[in-house]
Amino acid sequence: MPANSSIEQLSHYCKATADSQRLQILRVLSKESFGVLELCQVLEVGQSALSHHLKILANANLVETRREGTSIFYRRALIHAEDPLRQLRQSLFESIDETELPVDQASRIRQVYDCRHQQAKSFFKKNAHRFQENQNLIAEYNHYSQCIDDVLDNESIASTATAIEIGPGDSDLILTLANRFHNITAIDNTAEMLEKTRRKTATAGKDNVNFLVGELHDHKGNCELLVLNMVLHHLASPINFFFEAKQHLKAGGCLLIADLCAHDQNWTTDTCGDLWLGFDADELDGWASAAGFEQGQSLYLGLKNGFQVQVRTYHQL
């Protein structure tokens, strides 16, 4: 890279980091992405001023954007190996992360999560009767079920293991798990969706499935396998889920995630209640690593409608 280009990058970097408000933005974005209005709420700053700060941070390659439906979300920029300022950026992020998040900001972040959570919960409650039909517009389970079977075969998890599936709904994956393992727990935060799971297992004659209306943190005890099938993109904070999942897996336990790769199909937010438009593989790996997981298997399947499914496993260290 030409010397003058490196100097220009350094100039942008120094300008961006010489402001306490911009450093606070980077602190808030430590483990999460937020929309502009959400950041305004968390930081208690006006939209015009915030946009100004975000522009400066973006020019310095310290934040990057991603469209989620009709909203633009900001997150910390990835640090690339070839970046001439890589060590500076890494040192900055590490120093920022060592500072304690103010109590009032942490409280407002939780309020943002609660709002996202209620938005998703309200959607499922209202659309439980047609959710599977809408979901099938994106990815029918039978299109990628073999990928999940192959991954589970390679994990060599004992049949005596306990497994948890979050948000099983009307998918046949719960039957796959019930056929493989002795003790299954199905967890959903809406009774309407969990009733669909209950009817499906009853029809199949499966009596080894327990049902819990609530969240993962409501479950007592740990398991050897924790499964999310097309659920992560509905969660208020995907990265926080990795940290929570770690608390519910036994040593050596497996977290299995089937979800969409990043896409730009905005209609899924209205039709299927998606909060996030899929995920980059590096994004999932980074969250898992931060939470203390070791990367396992990865399978990808392109669908005829243009979506791509990724099936990933991560292991509790």
Secondary structure, DSSP 8 states (H G I E B T S, - for coil): --HHHHHHHHHHHHHHHS-HHHHHHHHHTSS--EEHHHHHHHHT--HHHHHHHHHHHHHTTSEEEEEETTEEEEEE----TT-TTHHHHHHHHHHHHTS---HHHHHHHHHHHHHHHHHHHHHHHHHTTTHHHHHHTT--HHHHHHHHHHHHHHHT--TT-EEEEES-TT-THHHHHHHH-SEEEEEES-HHHHHHHHHHHHHTT---EEEEES-GGG--S-EEEEEEES-GGGSS-HHHHHHHHHHHEEEEEEEEEEEEB----THHHHHS--SS--B-HHHHHHHHHHHTEEEEEEEEEE-TTS-EEEEEEEEE-
